[in-house]
Amino acid sequence: MVATAASLFVVATLVPAIAQADSAEARPLSPIVVTPARTAQTVNESLSSVTVIDREEIDRQQPKQFTDLLAGRAGVTVSSNGPFGKASSVRLRGADSGHTVLLIDGVRMGSATLGGASWQVLPLSEIERVEVVRGPRSAIYGADAIGGVVQIFTREGREGPPRVNAFAGAGSFGTHEYGAGVAGGTADTRYRLSGSHFHTDGIDVQDGVGDDDDDGYRNSSLSGKVSHRLSNGWELFANGLRSEGRSEFDRRDFFGNDESAHHDFVHQATRIGARGDVTDRWHTELSIAHARDEQDTYYEGELDARHDTKRDQAHWLNDFVLTRTITWTAGLDWQEERVSGTTDYDETSRYNQAAYQVLAGRFGRHNVSGSLRYDDNQAYGSHTTGQLAWGYEIDDRLQGRLSYGTAFNAPTLNDLYWPGSGNPDLQPEESATAEAGLRYAGGAFYWDAALFRTEVDDLIEWAPVNGQWMPDNVDEARITGLELEGGYHQGPWRLRASGTFLDTEDKGTGRELRRRPNHTVRLDVDRELGAWAFGATALARGRSFNDKANDDRLAGHGLLHLRASYAIDPHWTVRAKLDNALDKDYATARDGSNEVDYNQPDRAVFVSIHYAQ
């Protein structure tokens, strides 16, 4: 399987370059991104390793979970405690899931108690675009961006009369979904409002654990976005996304009793602000935001635990054009985290205030940028991070890049203040990353290759001290990797391929880091035939270890997903998806307490109908 996937990757990336790079129909591929530096720039200008996934690709691939959209992309590793709303981790470049920042329209998300984001509850129907920036970004975004940043942009309106879209679908495991939205605008005002619901009976996530029946999931989501341009050229904007629902799971208590269990969750991001030009060389943006990540856990219908995180955020961004080729970005960030629930923490809130700057310039064939950020946190003190990057245009299609950056990960409130066990003297985890990359973008084809090494110090590890489990800064890790990504779009054909090869090491023990497969490969192929479209996704994932001691091995696996769609007319489309077409048994995580796999779905079929004006 590995050899086959690797061969497919070579075919998908090298053959189109030879055959089509100079085609008359070719068009340049250098998308505009905003996540790498918080300002609009092309991928080449960012000097970063970036993957962009737009709405067209989401519709084409028909994923049922957000993590399915990311799985196997360059530098991305996904593991989950089962499908459909079960706890999931997204790791960038082998860093921990808590080392990845999730943003929704610029709003920082995640749990202040557990660390990490609720990837499993993100509604695909409300997403317009995803930008995945790999590599350290603490010098711009502050804490937790050791592995990188994933930013989701919700769907938005465009100029024109009101346009309606709607969809409904059903499939295996008692799954059904539906949603609708309206969008439109004038030259000055744009708006969109949409909602969706997803429900599935799910699968039995753990054999022989819990109530031995299917573990369902439901999610109801609402999103909205509006902007209005004033007569002086300034723009007012607001956006929001809210999801709430329930996810069932299997549970065996401390005494070995099997119980029914579920989480009730709320996941919300809202933001308002204004942006405009102060002068012809100074653009500014001021925004305030609020985020919620709330979860109530029930065993046998009784509330057992509540963990609610609320974040208030404010951001002031300034872009200055110093010369024709030199720009300077400077900003201020403020955030306050508050937690509430059934756990009696010694401290229930903390604030963070920060200032950052990015200086970038182009000098002939050279591109250079430098960023620096200072964070002052109420709980663990101050921290300074920085990054330097240099790019060189070998020709008008090929660019090389080098970069070096530092980053840090903040201890969670559980680490600092868990009753009887927290350690308020913890320091942030720190990292340093060096990267060398090469990117080709010409005509209908592009490819990108990056080689990187990350050293992480002061990793926080919970271990027994005098019979009491407590966290401390005790571990160090080294991660070396190679990322490959390529894409091709010519006529009716679309191909996209990616591969990641990791070598991870816990420097204290010499063992591999848990749940980091040594390689992942993904190939997406799509072909249009008149009103029909057909596609396939092949995924290969190498072996990994479920535990720190490397005694519990997770086998590698390969998956094949097939899809098709038919455009009835310009407004109506029918889509169908066959997931896990080869009906493989596989797991990306295992419950270490009872050595039982977290099951993943067998072969499954989903069909939907879509209407769009």
C-alpha distance (Angstrom), angle and dihedral (degrees) to the residues before:
residue distance angle dihedral
M1 . . .
V2 3.80 . .
A3 3.78 92.9 .
T4 3.80 91.4 47.2
A5 3.78 92.8 49.6
A6 3.78 91.8 46.8
S7 3.80 90.2 51.2
L8 3.78 90.6 50.5
F9 3.78 89.2 51.4
V10 3.80 92.0 53.3
V11 3.80 92.1 48.1
A12 3.79 92.6 47.7
T13 3.78 94.7 50.2
L14 3.80 108.2 31.8
V15 3.80 106.4 34.8
P16 3.82 96.5 56.3
A17 3.80 89.7 49.5
I18 3.78 91.3 58.3
A19 3.78 97.3 39.5
Q20 3.78 103.5 37.5
A21 3.79 113.1 18.6
D22 3.79 92.2 103.6
S23 3.81 98.1 37.6
A24 3.80 116.2 141.7
E25 3.82 88.9 -128.0
A26 3.79 92.0 53.4
R27 3.77 120.4 122.7
P28 3.83 130.6 -168.8
L29 3.79 118.4 -97.0
S30 3.79 112.7 -152.7
P31 3.81 107.4 123.8
I32 3.78 124.2 -156.0
V33 3.82 113.9 -109.4
V34 3.80 132.4 -179.9
T35 3.81 104.2 -174.0
P36 3.85 101.9 77.2
A37 3.84 94.8 62.6
R38 3.84 102.5 5.5
T39 3.82 88.9 -111.0
A40 3.80 132.4 85.5
Q41 3.82 114.9 -87.7
T42 3.76 138.6 137.5
V43 3.79 120.2 -93.8
N44 3.82 90.5 -107.8
E45 3.80 92.1 51.4
S46 3.81 90.7 51.6
L47 3.85 93.4 61.9
S48 3.82 85.9 -148.5
S49 3.79 137.1 118.4
V50 3.81 101.9 -107.4
T51 3.79 135.8 171.8
V52 3.82 119.1 -164.7
I53 3.82 122.4 -161.7
D54 3.80 115.3 -173.9
R55 3.81 132.9 -165.8
E56 3.78 92.3 -98.8
E57 3.81 90.3 59.0
I58 3.81 92.2 46.2
D59 3.81 90.8 52.9
R60 3.78 91.8 45.5
Q61 3.83 95.6 50.6
Q62 3.84 96.4 40.9
P63 3.85 97.9 -152.4
K64 3.81 117.5 -174.7
Q65 3.81 95.5 -153.4
F66 3.79 132.0 38.4
T67 3.81 90.2 -127.2
D68 3.84 89.1 58.1
L69 3.80 87.7 59.9
L70 3.83 91.2 56.1
A71 3.81 101.5 36.0
G72 3.78 112.6 117.0
R73 3.82 96.4 5.0
A74 3.78 116.2 139.3
G75 3.79 109.3 -67.0
V76 3.81 94.2 -2.3
T77 3.81 126.2 121.3
V78 3.80 121.3 -178.9
S79 3.81 127.1 -166.9
S80 3.78 127.8 171.3
N81 3.79 143.2 179.7
G82 3.79 89.7 -122.2
P83 3.82 134.3 -48.3
F84 3.79 133.3 -63.4
G85 3.77 110.3 36.0
K86 3.80 98.8 -18.0
A87 3.82 120.2 137.3
S88 3.81 108.6 -73.8
S89 3.78 137.3 -175.6
V90 3.80 128.1 -150.0
R91 3.80 113.5 -163.1
L92 3.80 122.6 -170.7
R93 3.80 117.3 -155.2
G94 3.78 92.5 -12.9
A95 3.80 94.8 -60.2
D96 3.79 118.7 133.6
S97 3.80 119.9 -84.0
G98 3.80 88.7 -111.7
H99 3.82 87.0 59.1
T100 3.82 92.0 68.0
V101 3.81 121.4 84.4
L102 3.81 118.3 -143.2
L103 3.80 117.9 -155.7
I104 3.81 126.8 -176.1
D105 3.80 109.7 -162.3
G106 3.81 88.3 -28.3
V107 3.82 95.1 -46.3
R108 3.80 114.8 125.6
M109 3.81 112.7 -128.8
G110 3.79 136.1 -168.7
S111 3.78 146.3 89.1
A112 3.81 118.1 -70.3
T113 3.82 90.8 -158.5
L114 3.80 103.2 45.2
G115 3.80 99.1 24.5
G116 3.78 121.5 -133.4
A117 3.78 131.0 61.2
S118 3.81 133.9 -77.2
W119 3.80 95.5 -110.1
Q120 3.80 92.1 163.0
V121 3.83 96.5 67.4
L122 3.83 100.3 49.9
P123 3.84 109.5 122.8
L124 3.80 112.7 -131.2
S125 3.81 93.9 -160.1
E126 3.83 91.2 66.1
I127 3.83 97.1 49.9
E128 3.81 123.4 101.8
R129 3.81 100.3 174.5
V130 3.81 142.4 -4.2
E131 3.80 126.4 -152.5
V132 3.81 118.2 -165.9
V133 3.81 113.2 -166.3
R134 3.79 112.7 -170.6
G135 3.78 122.9 -155.6
P136 3.81 134.4 38.8
R137 3.81 116.1 -31.2
S138 3.82 102.6 164.5
A139 3.81 88.9 111.2
I140 3.82 86.4 69.5
Y141 3.81 106.5 21.0
G142 3.80 103.1 29.0
A143 3.79 125.3 -143.2
D144 3.81 125.2 29.2
A145 3.84 99.4 17.4
I146 3.83 95.7 115.6
G147 3.80 94.7 120.3
G148 3.77 96.4 29.4
V149 3.79 145.1 -95.9
V150 3.80 133.3 -69.9
Q151 3.80 114.6 -161.9
I152 3.79 124.3 -170.1
F153 3.79 120.8 -159.6
T154 3.79 115.3 -159.9
R155 3.79 122.0 -136.9
E156 3.79 117.4 -79.9
G157 3.78 141.7 -165.3
R158 3.78 128.5 -101.8
E159 3.77 133.9 -155.1
G160 3.79 113.2 -77.1
P161 3.81 141.8 66.0
P162 3.82 119.7 -42.8
R163 3.78 110.9 -68.5
V164 3.78 123.4 -163.9
N165 3.77 128.0 -149.8
A166 3.79 128.1 -177.2
F167 3.79 139.7 167.8
A168 3.79 141.6 -176.7
G169 3.77 130.8 -173.4
A170 3.79 146.2 166.7
G171 3.76 139.0 -171.9
S172 3.77 150.3 138.5
F173 3.81 123.8 -11.2
G174 3.81 91.5 32.5
T175 3.79 90.4 -68.0
H176 3.78 122.3 167.8
E177 3.78 133.5 162.9
Y178 3.76 139.2 175.0
G179 3.78 140.0 170.4
A180 3.79 146.3 160.0
G181 3.77 139.6 -161.5
V182 3.77 144.5 178.9
A183 3.79 127.4 -146.7
G184 3.78 138.6 170.8
G185 3.75 144.0 119.0
T186 3.76 151.2 177.5
A187 3.79 131.0 -109.4
D188 3.82 88.3 -79.9
T189 3.81 106.0 27.5
R190 3.80 130.5 49.2
Y191 3.79 129.2 177.8
R192 3.78 144.7 172.8
L193 3.81 132.9 -176.6
S194 3.79 123.4 179.5
G195 3.79 141.6 158.2
S196 3.79 137.1 -168.6
H197 3.78 142.8 -178.6
F198 3.80 129.3 -152.0
H199 3.81 124.6 -172.0
T200 3.78 132.4 172.7
D201 3.80 135.4 167.7
G202 3.80 85.5 -142.4
I203 3.78 126.7 -164.3
D204 3.80 134.3 -73.7
V205 3.79 97.4 -85.5
Q206 3.84 96.5 -161.9
D207 3.77 124.1 27.5
G208 3.80 112.7 -128.4
V209 3.80 94.3 3.6
G210 3.80 127.7 106.2
D211 3.80 121.4 -5.8
D212 3.84 92.8 -25.1
D213 3.80 95.7 -123.3
D214 3.80 135.6 102.7
D215 3.81 118.1 -61.2
G216 3.78 107.8 -136.0
Y217 3.78 134.1 -159.7
R218 3.78 136.5 -160.5
N219 3.78 131.3 -177.1
S220 3.81 129.6 -177.1
S221 3.81 115.0 -168.6
L222 3.78 137.3 -175.0
S223 3.81 127.0 -173.9
G224 3.78 135.0 177.7
K225 3.77 137.9 177.2
V226 3.80 131.4 -177.4
S227 3.80 135.3 170.6
H228 3.79 133.1 -179.5
R229 3.80 128.2 -168.0
L230 3.81 115.8 -145.3
S231 3.79 124.9 -142.7
N232 3.83 90.9 -102.2
G233 3.81 91.1 58.1
W234 3.81 96.9 -103.0
E235 3.78 118.4 130.5
L236 3.82 129.6 -143.1
F237 3.79 117.0 -157.2
A238 3.80 141.8 178.6
N239 3.79 134.2 178.7
G240 3.77 138.2 173.6
L241 3.80 141.5 180.0
R242 3.80 125.7 -172.0
S243 3.80 129.2 179.2
E244 3.78 126.9 178.1
G245 3.77 133.3 169.5
R246 3.78 148.1 106.0
S247 3.80 135.2 -76.4
E248 3.81 121.5 -166.5
F249 3.79 121.8 -151.5
D250 3.80 142.5 171.6
R251 3.77 121.5 -96.8
R252 3.81 138.2 -177.5
D253 3.79 113.9 -171.0
F254 3.80 129.3 -137.7
F255 3.82 91.3 -87.7
G256 3.80 94.3 50.9
N257 3.80 96.7 -102.0
D258 3.81 117.5 143.9
E259 3.80 115.1 -132.5
S260 3.80 139.6 177.8
A261 3.80 111.0 -111.5
H262 3.78 140.7 176.3
H263 3.80 143.3 172.8
D264 3.79 123.8 -133.0
F265 3.79 109.9 -156.1
V266 3.79 143.6 -172.5
H267 3.80 120.7 -166.0
Q268 3.79 117.7 -179.5
A269 3.81 140.7 165.4
T270 3.82 125.0 -178.6
R271 3.79 130.4 172.0
I272 3.82 138.8 174.1
G273 3.78 130.3 -178.8
A274 3.77 152.0 129.5
R275 3.79 133.4 -112.7
G276 3.77 135.5 -175.3
D277 3.80 149.8 127.5
V278 3.79 116.8 -71.8
T279 3.82 89.0 -175.8
D280 3.79 132.9 -10.5
R281 3.83 87.3 -89.0
W282 3.82 100.8 39.2
H283 3.81 124.0 67.2
T284 3.80 119.1 178.5
E285 3.79 137.8 -174.0
L286 3.81 129.2 -169.7
S287 3.80 122.5 -171.7
I288 3.78 142.3 164.5
A289 3.79 124.0 -156.8
H290 3.79 143.4 -177.8
A291 3.82 128.1 -154.1
R292 3.80 132.4 -172.6
D293 3.80 129.7 -166.5
E294 3.81 107.9 176.4
Q295 3.78 131.1 168.7
D296 3.81 132.8 176.9
T297 3.82 116.2 -167.5
Y298 3.81 120.6 -152.3
Y299 3.81 129.0 -168.7
E300 3.81 116.8 -166.7
G301 3.79 88.4 -12.3
E302 3.81 94.9 -56.0
L303 3.81 123.4 113.9
D304 3.81 109.0 -109.4
A305 3.80 104.0 167.6
R306 3.79 140.4 2.5
H307 3.80 122.3 -163.0
D308 3.79 115.6 178.1
T309 3.80 125.1 176.4
K310 3.80 122.7 -169.2
R311 3.80 123.1 -176.4
D312 3.80 126.7 -166.5
Q313 3.81 112.0 -164.9
A314 3.79 138.7 -177.1
H315 3.79 128.7 -174.2
W316 3.80 134.2 -175.3
L317 3.82 114.7 -168.6
N318 3.82 126.1 -173.2
D319 3.81 127.2 -173.5
F320 3.81 117.9 -166.3
V321 3.81 126.9 -171.4
L322 3.80 101.7 -148.4
T323 3.82 96.9 174.9
R324 3.77 136.3 -14.0
T325 3.82 90.0 -80.9
I326 3.83 104.9 24.7
T327 3.82 126.1 75.1
W328 3.78 131.5 179.3
T329 3.79 125.6 -158.1
A330 3.79 120.5 -167.8
G331 3.77 129.2 174.9
L332 3.78 148.1 167.9
D333 3.82 124.4 -138.7
W334 3.78 129.0 -166.7
Q335 3.79 127.7 -179.9
E336 3.80 137.5 169.7
E337 3.80 121.3 -166.0
R338 3.80 121.1 -159.3
V339 3.79 127.5 -175.8
S340 3.78 131.1 -166.1
G341 3.77 136.5 168.9
T342 3.76 141.8 90.3
T343 3.82 97.0 -36.5
D344 3.81 116.4 89.4
Y345 3.82 102.8 -138.9
D346 3.80 121.0 -172.0
E347 3.82 87.4 -130.8
T348 3.80 124.0 25.2
S349 3.81 101.9 -175.5
R350 3.78 143.0 34.1
Y351 3.78 134.9 178.5
N352 3.79 131.7 -145.4
Q353 3.79 126.6 -161.9
A354 3.78 123.4 -173.8
A355 3.80 146.1 172.1
Y356 3.80 124.5 -156.3
Q357 3.80 140.4 174.5
V358 3.79 137.9 -167.7
L359 3.81 122.1 -161.2
A360 3.80 115.8 -168.1
G361 3.79 133.6 174.3
R362 3.77 143.9 169.9
F363 3.81 119.6 -141.2
G364 3.78 112.8 178.8
R365 3.80 106.0 -61.9
H366 3.81 92.1 -12.3
N367 3.82 125.8 97.2
V368 3.80 118.4 -170.6
S369 3.78 134.2 175.7
G370 3.78 136.8 173.3
S371 3.78 129.3 -170.8
L372 3.78 132.4 -171.6
R373 3.81 131.3 -178.0
Y374 3.79 134.9 -176.0
D375 3.82 119.5 -159.2
D376 3.80 125.9 -169.5
N377 3.81 113.1 -167.1
Q378 3.79 125.8 -172.6
A379 3.81 92.7 -141.4
Y380 3.81 105.5 43.7
G381 3.82 107.3 13.2
S382 3.81 131.6 -120.8
H383 3.80 130.7 -21.7
T384 3.81 133.8 -176.0
T385 3.80 124.1 -157.3
G386 3.79 133.0 177.3
Q387 3.78 144.5 179.9
L388 3.81 136.1 -160.7
A389 3.80 124.9 -166.0
W390 3.80 134.9 179.3
G391 3.77 128.0 -170.9
Y392 3.80 130.4 -172.3
E393 3.82 125.2 -162.2
I394 3.79 104.2 -138.0
D395 3.81 87.0 -175.2
D396 3.79 135.1 -25.4
R397 3.82 91.4 -73.8
L398 3.79 105.2 32.9
Q399 3.81 125.7 63.9
G400 3.78 132.0 175.3
R401 3.81 124.6 -157.4
L402 3.80 141.1 -170.2
S403 3.79 127.0 -168.9
Y404 3.78 142.7 170.7
G405 3.77 124.5 -167.0
T406 3.78 143.2 166.3
A407 3.80 126.8 -143.2
F408 3.79 141.6 170.0
N409 3.79 141.3 -152.0
A410 3.79 120.7 -140.6
P411 3.82 120.0 -132.1
T412 3.79 112.1 -110.3
L413 3.79 123.1 -117.8
N414 3.81 87.1 -107.0
D415 3.82 88.3 57.4
L416 3.79 92.6 47.9
Y417 3.78 105.4 34.9
W418 3.81 113.0 14.1
P419 3.83 104.1 146.1
G420 3.78 110.5 -92.6
S421 3.81 94.7 -7.0
G422 3.80 111.2 49.9
N423 3.78 120.5 112.4
P424 3.84 112.2 -143.5
D425 3.83 89.8 -173.9
L426 3.81 93.8 67.0
Q427 3.79 118.1 128.5
P428 3.81 125.0 -146.6
E429 3.78 118.9 -90.9
E430 3.83 109.5 -106.8
S431 3.79 133.0 -152.6
A432 3.80 142.2 -177.3
T433 3.81 122.3 -160.1
A434 3.81 131.8 -169.6
E435 3.80 119.8 -166.9
A436 3.80 138.4 -177.4
G437 3.79 119.9 -170.1
L438 3.79 143.6 174.1
R439 3.81 125.0 -160.0
Y440 3.81 131.0 -172.5
A441 3.81 120.2 -167.4
G442 3.79 116.4 171.7
G443 3.74 132.3 139.3
A444 3.79 114.9 -37.4
F445 3.79 93.9 -17.2
Y446 3.79 139.3 70.5
W447 3.78 137.6 168.7
D448 3.78 135.0 -176.9
A449 3.80 131.1 -165.6
A450 3.80 126.4 -173.7
L451 3.78 132.4 -179.1
F452 3.81 116.4 -164.9
R453 3.79 144.5 169.7
T454 3.80 125.3 -160.5
E455 3.80 126.4 -168.9
V456 3.82 115.6 -163.9
D457 3.82 121.4 -166.5
D458 3.81 133.9 -174.2
L459 3.79 93.3 26.1
I460 3.78 110.5 -175.5
E461 3.80 113.6 -118.1
W462 3.80 128.4 178.8
A463 3.82 110.5 -137.6
P464 3.83 137.3 156.2
V465 3.82 115.1 -87.1
N466 3.82 114.2 -175.8
G467 3.79 88.9 -22.2
Q468 3.82 94.0 -48.3
W469 3.81 123.7 105.1
M470 3.80 109.7 -126.4
P471 3.83 136.4 160.9
D472 3.79 124.2 -116.4
N473 3.82 139.6 167.4
V474 3.78 96.9 -103.5
D475 3.81 112.0 125.5
E476 3.79 136.7 78.4
A477 3.80 128.5 -167.1
R478 3.79 139.4 -169.4
I479 3.81 123.3 -155.8
T480 3.81 123.4 -173.1
G481 3.76 121.0 -179.7
L482 3.78 150.3 164.1
E483 3.82 121.8 -145.8
L484 3.79 125.2 -165.8
E485 3.78 126.5 -175.3
G486 3.78 133.2 168.8
G487 3.78 139.7 167.7
Y488 3.78 140.0 -171.8
H489 3.82 132.3 -171.1
Q490 3.78 119.1 177.0
G491 3.79 125.4 149.3
P492 3.82 109.4 -47.0
W493 3.81 94.6 -11.9
R494 3.81 128.0 93.3
L495 3.78 122.5 176.4
R496 3.77 130.0 174.1
A497 3.78 126.9 174.4
S498 3.79 136.5 176.5
G499 3.77 138.6 176.9
T500 3.80 134.7 -172.7
F501 3.80 126.0 -167.9
L502 3.81 117.1 -171.3
D503 3.79 136.4 -171.4
T504 3.82 109.9 -172.7
E505 3.78 129.5 179.1
D506 3.77 136.8 -174.8
K507 3.80 96.0 -142.9
G508 3.78 92.5 -152.7
T509 3.81 95.2 58.1
G510 3.81 104.2 15.6
R511 3.80 90.3 -125.9
E512 3.79 128.2 126.4
L513 3.79 122.0 -93.6
R514 3.80 112.8 -101.4
R515 3.81 123.0 -96.0
R516 3.81 94.3 6.6
P517 3.82 108.2 127.3
N518 3.79 113.2 -144.7
H519 3.80 90.0 -127.3
T520 3.79 142.3 4.9
V521 3.80 127.3 -170.8
R522 3.81 128.4 -173.2
L523 3.81 131.3 -175.3
D524 3.83 124.8 -175.2
V525 3.82 118.2 -170.7
D526 3.83 124.4 179.6
R527 3.80 132.5 175.3
E528 3.80 130.7 -173.9
L529 3.82 119.6 -145.7
G530 3.78 108.8 -178.0
A531 3.79 108.1 -70.5
W532 3.81 90.0 -8.0
A533 3.80 128.5 81.8
F534 3.79 126.7 -171.3
G535 3.79 130.7 -171.7
A536 3.77 147.1 166.1
T537 3.79 137.6 -160.6
A538 3.81 120.5 -156.4
L539 3.80 118.9 -166.4
A540 3.80 128.2 -172.2
R541 3.80 121.8 -174.5
G542 3.80 125.3 -175.7
R543 3.76 127.3 -138.9
S544 3.78 122.6 -75.1
F545 3.78 139.0 174.8
N546 3.79 124.4 -105.6
D547 3.80 95.3 -156.1
K548 3.78 138.4 47.9
A549 3.82 92.5 -116.8
N550 3.84 91.3 56.8
D551 3.81 91.0 -128.0
D552 3.82 95.4 117.5
R553 3.79 109.5 65.7
L554 3.81 124.3 -161.8
A555 3.80 110.3 -153.1
G556 3.78 121.2 -127.1
H557 3.78 118.8 -114.2
G558 3.78 144.9 -175.3
L559 3.81 127.4 -136.7
L560 3.79 135.2 -168.0
H561 3.81 123.7 -159.3
L562 3.82 121.9 -172.9
R563 3.80 129.1 -163.3
A564 3.78 142.6 177.0
S565 3.79 138.5 179.5
Y566 3.79 137.0 -170.1
A567 3.82 124.8 -155.6
I568 3.81 104.9 -143.4
D569 3.81 90.2 -173.7
P570 3.83 135.9 -30.0
H571 3.82 90.4 -68.7
W572 3.82 107.3 34.1
T573 3.82 126.2 63.5
V574 3.80 131.8 173.5
R575 3.81 118.0 -153.3
A576 3.80 132.4 -170.5
K577 3.80 131.9 -172.6
L578 3.81 132.5 -167.7
D579 3.80 108.1 -163.8
N580 3.80 121.7 -163.2
A581 3.79 89.5 7.5
L582 3.82 92.4 -176.8
D583 3.84 91.0 52.4
K584 3.81 95.0 -125.7
D585 3.81 123.6 -177.6
Y586 3.79 109.5 -135.4
A587 3.81 144.5 145.6
T588 3.79 134.1 -159.4
A589 3.81 94.8 -166.3
R590 3.79 139.1 24.2
D591 3.79 132.0 -156.2
G592 3.80 101.9 -112.5
S593 3.80 94.0 -161.7
N594 3.80 94.4 64.7
E595 3.83 101.5 12.1
V596 3.80 92.5 -122.2
D597 3.82 120.7 142.6
Y598 3.78 122.0 -119.1
N599 3.80 97.2 -122.5
Q600 3.79 124.0 -129.9
P601 3.83 125.4 -153.3
D602 3.79 123.9 -78.4
R603 3.80 120.5 -137.8
A604 3.81 109.0 -37.3
V605 3.80 138.1 -177.4
F606 3.82 127.1 -150.2
V607 3.81 128.1 -178.4
S608 3.81 127.8 -174.0
I609 3.79 140.9 171.6
H610 3.80 122.8 -144.3
Y611 3.79 134.3 -163.9
A612 3.81 123.7 -165.4
Q613 3.79 130.7 168.0
